[in-house]
Amino acid sequence: MSIPQPDIRPIEDGKYRLAKNYRIKHSGYHFTLLAGFIHDGASIPRIVWPIIGMTQDGLLRGAALIHDALYRNGGIMEPIEHVFTRKESDRIFYSLMAEAGVKPRRAYLAYLGVRLFGYWSFKG
């Protein structure tokens, strides 16, 4: 089963706006983001794109959207069902990528990147 991809629209270089509400159920949790949410896609440095074979807005865009929201809000999603730790947020990112069809090697490299460097961005 694949997760639905969000309807995101570029608004400026490296920034996207969610055009329609985005709702998914994953691992027993319901995630909802409202239209208008702005995020930076997958924060993958351009120099790394050819190495791992992905861009900011490929198959991983739903996973990146949820991950950005979790990081920005310190692991809290509305309505509050559970406060996610950074590690849980990263695991959700990985499993959403896998469910979306991102190849395992690419998903692992993106996951490894957030595990190694994501602490700067997590607001928890």
Legacy VTK file of the C-alpha trace (Angstrom):
# vtk DataFile Version 3.0
C-alpha trace
ASCII
DATASET POLYDATA
POINTS 124 float
0.000 0.000 0.000
1.330 3.404 -0.897
0.764 6.654 0.948
-0.959 9.432 -0.972
1.334 12.217 -2.101
0.492 15.733 -0.919
-0.491 18.517 -3.283
2.396 20.908 -2.719
3.191 23.949 -4.833
6.520 25.754 -5.083
6.312 29.309 -3.749
9.994 30.281 -3.863
13.331 28.554 -4.229
13.256 25.552 -1.917
9.903 26.396 -0.283
6.563 24.694 -0.855
2.986 25.422 0.247
0.504 22.652 0.887
-2.401 23.360 -1.483
-4.951 20.966 0.075
-5.326 19.426 3.510
-3.169 16.319 3.821
-4.382 13.407 5.930
-2.832 9.995 6.288
-3.036 7.124 8.717
0.270 5.461 9.481
1.374 3.039 12.195
-1.898 3.545 14.028
-1.639 7.344 14.057
-3.620 9.891 12.078
-1.583 12.763 10.692
-3.324 15.898 9.446
-1.713 18.997 7.969
-3.835 21.906 6.856
-3.634 23.647 3.504
-1.232 26.576 3.655
1.470 24.738 5.624
4.856 25.849 4.271
7.889 23.589 4.328
11.214 23.109 2.601
10.646 19.668 1.128
13.316 17.153 2.006
16.257 19.141 3.324
18.785 17.254 1.267
21.792 19.322 0.183
21.943 19.571 -3.618
25.480 18.185 -3.683
24.142 14.902 -2.258
21.223 14.509 -4.708
23.175 12.581 -7.360
24.801 10.366 -4.732
21.540 9.130 -3.261
19.489 9.647 -6.421
16.695 11.804 -5.094
15.489 15.364 -4.996
13.458 17.478 -2.572
10.110 16.700 -4.142
10.197 13.119 -5.418
8.417 10.079 -3.956
9.494 11.101 -0.484
7.519 14.367 -0.429
4.718 13.022 1.807
7.277 11.617 4.237
9.234 14.886 4.179
6.079 16.919 4.805
5.114 14.911 7.898
8.733 14.860 9.098
9.042 18.650 8.726
5.845 19.163 10.719
7.031 16.839 13.477
10.434 18.553 13.655
8.977 22.057 13.577
6.544 21.292 16.377
8.869 19.261 18.583
7.142 15.999 17.733
3.622 17.310 18.328
0.901 16.887 15.722
-2.604 18.300 16.085
-4.833 16.875 17.363
-2.392 15.659 19.971
-2.430 11.876 20.010
1.173 11.400 21.011
4.277 13.560 21.339
6.930 12.006 19.118
10.617 12.041 20.002
13.156 12.992 17.369
14.066 9.327 16.925
10.393 8.363 16.471
9.956 11.228 13.984
12.923 9.946 11.987
11.600 6.384 12.016
8.231 7.641 10.765
10.082 9.460 7.964
11.858 6.235 7.007
8.746 4.054 7.096
6.679 6.600 5.143
9.386 6.700 2.455
9.360 2.906 2.242
5.574 2.873 2.001
5.696 5.526 -0.749
7.988 3.344 -2.850
11.365 4.973 -2.240
14.040 2.349 -2.874
15.424 0.891 0.376
18.988 2.169 -0.133
17.788 5.696 -0.854
15.347 5.664 2.060
18.090 4.456 4.394
20.522 7.157 3.232
17.891 9.873 3.731
17.076 8.414 7.166
20.768 8.290 8.048
21.094 11.937 7.046
18.337 13.056 9.431
19.697 10.878 12.223
23.186 12.364 11.824
22.296 15.994 11.153
18.649 16.546 12.125
19.306 17.540 15.732
19.899 21.126 14.577
16.341 21.367 13.284
14.274 19.474 15.876
12.368 21.975 18.034
11.779 19.619 20.968
LINES 1 125
124 0 1 2 3 4 5 6 7 8 9 10 11 12 13 14 15 16 17 18 19 20 21 22 23 24 25 26 27 28 29 30 31 32 33 34 35 36 37 38 39 40 41 42 43 44 45 46 47 48 49 50 51 52 53 54 55 56 57 58 59 60 61 62 63 64 65 66 67 68 69 70 71 72 73 74 75 76 77 78 79 80 81 82 83 84 85 86 87 88 89 90 91 92 93 94 95 96 97 98 99 100 101 102 103 104 105 106 107 108 109 110 111 112 113 114 115 116 117 118 119 120 121 122 123
